[in-house]
């Protein structure tokens, strides 16, 4: 969160609220359900600021909030920026579940080493940017447009992209 600039974007109150919620996450499910009064008490952040911080965290994609009666249930998201040759390549995200944290970190490391982030089942590739150099020019694919003439690509790359695009559909 620090290296990616998330803390600077969300601010100190939202980061503190995130940390308090994370401290309440169930070891096996990852679900947390502290009340806003408890979050306020444990974070030192006012009730009004806690409510604003929850909105900031939701907008940043760091938590999802569901209602159950009068209670809120929170699922936290972990985010890691994957770099290649020192440049940002993609952002991997997953639900935070303490009992799976070590397994998740191991799977992410294996996927990065293998260069196959798309095949892992525990990660969501939030932002994918592929730069492909073609003899006739450059083509870019990103997760917001996904528009490219696949027939212009070399067969190996073309089939790999088609398989990955089918999985994400």
Number of C-alpha atoms within 10 A of each C-alpha: 15 8 9 13 10 15 15 12 14 17 14 13 20 23 22 20 24 20 15 19 25 23 13 15 21 16 15 11 14 19 21 20 21 19 14 19 13 14 23 20 13 14 19 14 19 15 15 10 15 22 16 13 22 22 16 19 22 15 12 14 14 24 23 18 18 12 10 9 6 7 13 15 18 23 21 24 19 16 21 15 17 16 12 11 6 7 9 12 15 18 17 19 19 19 22 24 21 18 13 15 15 11 12 20 12 12 17 20 14 14 16 14 10 9 11 11 20 17 11 14 10 14 20 16 17 13 14 15 14 13 10 13 11 11 8 7 7 9 16 13 14 13 13 9 8 13 11 12 9 14 9 12 17 10 11 8 12 14 14 10 15 11 12 12 13 8 10 9 5
